[in-house]
Amino acid sequence: MADQKRLPSKDNEFLDGASSSKKSCPGGSRTSSSKNPGHVAALILARGGSKGIPLKNIKTLAGVPLIGWVLRAAIDCGKFDSVWVSTDHDEIEKVAESWGAKVHRRSPKVSKDCSSSLETIKEFLEENPYVTVVCNIQATSPCLHPFHLQEALKKMIDKKCDSVFSVVRRHQFRWKEVRKGSDQCTQPDNLDPKNRPRRQDWDGELFENGSFYFATTDLIMKKGSMQGGKVAYFEMDPQHSVEIKEDIDEDINWLLAEQMVLRFGYHRG
């Protein structure tokens, strides 16, 4: 398979250029310092039971398995001590390993249709207690670039945040929903119709784009959340906020997604 790359065995330098030595413990976690968050792990959740497109996470998108796009960005980022894929499926495991990722074989308990991402992340952390910061990267965000992850981690370190997540800015006017059969009228939710702002006069609003979520192990295990404590967002451009949705039309929208990835995705030089 093309574009395979394994994580470097040597200790990575952090964004301020300062390096640190590893502890002699499983996974090679770093020693703690004000600029060193410990062992930072990237974790991509990729269950095999996709309801919309079978094995969507490894379906070829612009010549690359869908999960390969984010694995390539995570590995080339160069700031993770380990990059993992959590799965319950043999084929996904093979693809993940061929792209240089470690595999967390999730238990049946967290592989159900009703299982939450948080449950799976907690299981991963319980099995890998040396991890101090985890970045949950969405497998279905193929336009993610290494610099997004680098800059978000730098923000987390510099501002001493407990969590940092990705957002996108949208300029969309929202109206309140009126339930079917109701005689009520809709109302504007984020605008004054008499004074509709021009796009250039309005900053818009920030929405989660789901690309990634950085959080400390303490926040996840003690507070039961990926977002909390001292929290910050990392803004991504709309062209990099492409998401392959579960209900995507395989014949039309998948082709459109391929064009977006070919133009805005991360391609190794």
Buried (B, 14 or more C-beta within 10 A) or exposed (E): EEBEEEBEEEEBEBBEEEEBEBBEEEBBBBEEEEBBBBBBBBBBBBBBEBEEBEBBBBBEBBEBBBBBBBBBBBBBBBBBBBBBBBBBBEEBBBBBBEBBBBBBEBEEEBBEEEBEBBBBBBBBBEEBBBBBBBBBBBBBBBBBBBEBBBBBBBBBBEEEBBBBBBBBBEEEEEEEEEEEEEEEEEEEEEBEEEEEEEEEEEEEBEEEBBBBBBBBBEBBBEBEBBBBBEBBBBEBEEEBBBBBEEEBEEEEEBEEBBEBBEEBBBBEE
